[in-house]
Amino acid sequence: MQVPDLTTVVNHMGFAGVPGGTLPEFTWWANIMSLLATLPNVYVKISGGQVQRGSGLDVRATLRPYMEHLIQETLIGILPHQ
């Protein structure tokens, strides 16, 4: 069965780990996100910033390349609240 109009949302920027875990390796993750960007109706929810919080790590600086890649690939969308 195919559902061509189905909207798919990747949660937590595609970070599969648990809070406090490590981020995926950037190049690997970026390649996956770029592949998803070629598909229609695929969006990425910006969340997952709790990763490695409290470790002294600059979370904003660490997440910046991930966020910039999502913006570049235009995977970020605003979906209506349902």
C-alpha positions as a Python dict, from the first residue, in 0.01 Angstrom:
ca = {
    (1, 'M'): (0, 0, 0),
    (2, 'Q'): (130, 346, -85),
    (3, 'V'): (22, 666, 89),
    (4, 'P'): (170, 948, -121),
    (5, 'D'): (4, 1228, 77),
    (6, 'L'): (118, 1105, 417),
    (7, 'T'): (312, 1366, 615),
    (8, 'T'): (606, 1221, 807),
    (9, 'V'): (773, 1399, 1097),
    (10, 'V'): (1114, 1289, 1222),
    (11, 'N'): (1116, 1357, 1595),
    (12, 'H'): (1404, 1504, 1796),
    (13, 'M'): (1605, 1604, 1485),
    (14, 'G'): (1659, 1236, 1417),
    (15, 'F'): (1857, 1189, 1738),
    (16, 'A'): (1772, 837, 1844),
    (17, 'G'): (1950, 843, 2179),
    (18, 'V'): (1809, 902, 2521),
    (19, 'P'): (1844, 1234, 2704),
    (20, 'G'): (2199, 1276, 2823),
    (21, 'G'): (2332, 1051, 2546),
    (22, 'T'): (2570, 1141, 2269),
    (23, 'L'): (2488, 1302, 1936),
    (24, 'P'): (2519, 1099, 1618),
    (25, 'E'): (2832, 1155, 1412),
    (26, 'F'): (2756, 1464, 1202),
    (27, 'T'): (2850, 1342, 852),
    (28, 'W'): (2652, 1020, 890),
    (29, 'W'): (2351, 1208, 1029),
    (30, 'A'): (2371, 1482, 761),
    (31, 'N'): (2376, 1223, 483),
    (32, 'I'): (2061, 1061, 623),
    (33, 'M'): (1887, 1398, 660),
    (34, 'S'): (1984, 1495, 303),
    (35, 'L'): (1833, 1173, 176),
    (36, 'L'): (1512, 1243, 367),
    (37, 'A'): (1503, 1593, 216),
    (38, 'T'): (1454, 1438, -128),
    (39, 'L'): (1126, 1282, -17),
    (40, 'P'): (796, 1470, -31),
    (41, 'N'): (610, 1557, 289),
    (42, 'V'): (900, 1482, 525),
    (43, 'Y'): (971, 1728, 806),
    (44, 'V'): (1201, 1731, 1107),
    (45, 'K'): (1087, 1843, 1451),
    (46, 'I'): (1344, 2063, 1619),
    (47, 'S'): (1395, 1916, 1962),
    (48, 'G'): (1650, 1698, 2132),
    (49, 'G'): (1849, 1988, 2278),
    (50, 'Q'): (1854, 1810, 2611),
    (51, 'V'): (2140, 1597, 2474),
    (52, 'Q'): (2447, 1624, 2696),
    (53, 'R'): (2308, 1913, 2898),
    (54, 'G'): (2487, 1974, 3226),
    (55, 'S'): (2816, 1830, 3105),
    (56, 'G'): (2978, 2170, 3060),
    (57, 'L'): (2927, 2134, 2685),
    (58, 'D'): (2807, 2440, 2493),
    (59, 'V'): (2482, 2290, 2368),
    (60, 'R'): (2409, 2576, 2127),
    (61, 'A'): (2749, 2558, 1961),
    (62, 'T'): (2732, 2179, 1948),
    (63, 'L'): (2386, 2169, 1789),
    (64, 'R'): (2450, 2459, 1550),
    (65, 'P'): (2585, 2252, 1255),
    (66, 'Y'): (2292, 2011, 1289),
    (67, 'M'): (2040, 2298, 1286),
    (68, 'E'): (2214, 2471, 996),
    (69, 'H'): (2204, 2152, 793),
    (70, 'L'): (1831, 2110, 851),
    (71, 'I'): (1771, 2470, 747),
    (72, 'Q'): (1991, 2429, 438),
    (73, 'E'): (1803, 2116, 336),
    (74, 'T'): (1470, 2289, 413),
    (75, 'L'): (1351, 1999, 624),
    (76, 'I'): (1212, 2231, 888),
    (77, 'G'): (846, 2303, 841),
    (78, 'I'): (564, 2445, 1045),
    (79, 'L'): (285, 2196, 1076),
    (80, 'P'): (-63, 2282, 1201),
    (81, 'H'): (-132, 2173, 1556),
    (82, 'Q'): (-388, 1895, 1557),
}
